[in-house]
């Protein structure tokens, strides 16, 4: 057998390497998606941890074609800025409290009616039903793709005034979301609703700029707002969802297989986020009690009766009666 010369060997290696590189290049022909997701809560909040899971699922299911970078703590702006960035296509994803959408669309407003959904169990039954999908699809009209309803939890009232009955909030300055229904609810109760950016609530409570604020147990504990508060009122006013949102412009540009990967990955991460939130809620309440803070229970029926004028002003008018009735029926079927 004739021996190959050194020059021949080098030529063979070069050709072989070229073929390998060509094959690899062909395998990498699909586009690389380098996406960003921003939110306002802390890096250790269930949102952040579940978004890591979302990123892992996206990367794994796309064979590395998708990379997701998470920006917590409002690094890419507060929730209003995040929504506007989605609309412009300069941000890929965000997860927010649904109440922040009120200034952009009416499609989510029904979820901001206090005491409409009294529990996590009933809330999940509503948002996981076709009604939930219908509400998310309503975001298309403002340039946003609603992927799934992740969870935020049941709303509390907290701060430095002892509140148990609706009359107790009369005259108090209460920080609320910049949302028509949140504002009207406290105006009916003769409180003074004020809007304070999330990052300024701690100082506002500490300095008395507001007497009370509203959010979930997990959120207030994660942000250390309980350090500046004496009372935590488990009012359970709202079942608040946290929709995972994507820029519709970017969604529309993605091929079908990438859209499927996004949907599948979100479903897995959403279930994970809900489990994390359940665990975090139990832990937060225990740690708040250990801090010596007073946790106050309320009579939800008393509070619901006190805000009936808000329902009278909107149901059957700017809020669809049929949608309200359908949600009420699901709630009734899922209330012990």
Buried (B, 14 or more C-beta within 10 A) or exposed (E): EEEEEEEEEEEEEEEEEEEEEEEEEEEEEEEEBEBBBBBBBBEEBBBBBBBBBBBBBBBEBBEEBBBBEBBBBBEBBBBBBBBBBBBEBEBBBBBBBBBBBBEBBBBBBBBBBBBBBBBBEBBBBBBBBEBBBEBBEBBBEBBBBBBBBBBBBBBBBBBBBEBBEBEBBEEBBBBBBBBBBBBBBBBBBEBBBBEBBBEEBBEBBEEEBBBBBBBBBBBBBBBEBBEBBBBBBBBBBBBBBBBBBBBBBBBEEBEEEBBEBBEEBBBBBBBBBBEBBBEBBEEBBEEBEEEEBEBBEBEBEEBBEBBEEBBEEBBEEEBBEEBBEBBBEBBEEBEE
